[in-house]
Amino acid sequence: MNKTDLIDHIAITADISKAAAARALDAVIGGVTTSLKKNDNVTLVGFGTFSVGLRAERSGRNPRTKEVITIEAAKVPKFKAGKALKDAVN
């Protein structure tokens, strides 16, 4: 399922227009992004938790030159599925 499919699903399920569904989805994604930028967690009970994790500095290799390079530490988004989502999938 891609974003367009999800918008279609939201529009049908919520009985709203596709434009309204697209705005709603964009608002949710924007809210999650804004919270993660502030290092806040976003918890949707039963669905899961979005959080920011830290990836440590590590060494890598340039595939063209085979030269060893240092890959800087970075913040990465993480998602941990909630119990209801896990149960729905299994």
Beta strands, then each sheet from edge to edge (+ up, - down):
strand 1: 42-44
strand 2: 48-55
strand 3: 58-61
strand 4: 68-71
strand 5: 74-81
sheet 1: 1+ 2- 5+
sheet 2: 3+ 4-
end
